[in-house]
Amino acid sequence: MRASLIQIAVNEDETVEARRLRAAALVGEQAGADLVVLPELWTTGAFAFEEFDAAAEPLRGPTYEAMAKAASDAGVWLHAGSIPERDADGRLYNTSLVFSPAGDLAASYRKIHRFGFDKGEAVLMGAGREPVTVTVPDTTTLGVATCYDLRFPELFRALVDAGAEILVVPAGWPERRQSHWTLLAQARAVENQAFVLACGTAGTHAGVPQAGHSIVVDPWGEVLAQAGAGEEVLTVEFDPGKVARTREQFPALKDRVLGLAPPRG
Ligand SMILES: O=C(O)CCC(=O)C(=O)O
């Protein structure tokens, strides 16, 4: 499988429309890849809270249209990162879109863990409730999560229990916590014996420099590739069959003990 992670720069000197066109062109350049991934909230930037309302779009809005076309033009599975989605009741969500090579919507996922504690995304957006997997016929199953979700291992376990072998994590992770990003991506890969494809943004928006450093980790925890800080397309080839082999040779997932009693004391 060949995967390309598009670590696009999100800076304020570019309009959302211009960045959408540029993202579509970058996806087009990845024809020949099996899977292409864009980051979280790349239209506005994950920290541009004051832009969310104005830039919010219905699920099938301009970003959906542009990315569906980009996926079918390039003939790739496209995890198009996330958009600020406005639902029919006017509520906002941080919603990821995954397209098949035919340009059909294969899945959408509303981010479950919202970032910001008592401000930003945590108060401006609603929380998703449903973990989401996507079956790539005859190949593998993707489990999707978004940015801050990376800190919550129970979500990833739920994805693995549902068959996920490749965990795809679009993000807008800040430079300040870059060490957590790399560490958590490796931890989620090792504990779940799965590939982790984590795609961040480059650039600076709302005064928050982005970490970049998109990363691909294999089921043994080895870093197959990692980007630098700037805009970059990180391309990596790997064998999804390594998940089954790793789980067979080192069957730790089989040793889980579920339903533990509460700790004594
Ligand atoms: O968990 C973190 O440190 C960053 C999370 C984040 O930036 C986000 O979810 O948008």
The ligand as an SDF file (V2000), in Angstrom:
LIG
                    3D

 10  9  0  0  0  0  0  0  0  0999 V2000
   -3.7140   17.3550   22.5120 O   0  0  0  0  0  0  0  0  0  0  0  0
   -3.0190   18.2670   22.0840 C   0  0  0  0  0  0  0  0  0  0  0  0
   -1.9650   18.5940   22.6050 O   0  0  0  0  0  0  0  0  0  0  0  0
   -3.4290   19.0120   20.8510 C   0  0  0  0  0  0  0  0  0  0  0  0
   -4.8590   18.7790   20.4590 C   0  0  0  0  0  0  0  0  0  0  0  0
   -5.3500   19.7380   19.4450 C   0  0  0  0  0  0  0  0  0  0  0  0
   -4.6860   20.6780   19.0960 O   0  0  0  0  0  0  0  0  0  0  0  0
   -6.6530   19.5260   18.8120 C   0  0  0  0  0  0  0  0  0  0  0  0
   -7.3180   18.5160   19.0450 O   0  0  0  0  0  0  0  0  0  0  0  0
   -7.0480   20.3900   17.9920 O   0  0  0  0  0  0  0  0  0  0  0  0
  1  2  2  0
  2  3  1  0
  2  4  1  0
  4  5  1  0
  5  6  1  0
  6  7  2  0
  6  8  1  0
  8  9  2  0
  8 10  1  0
M  END
$$$$
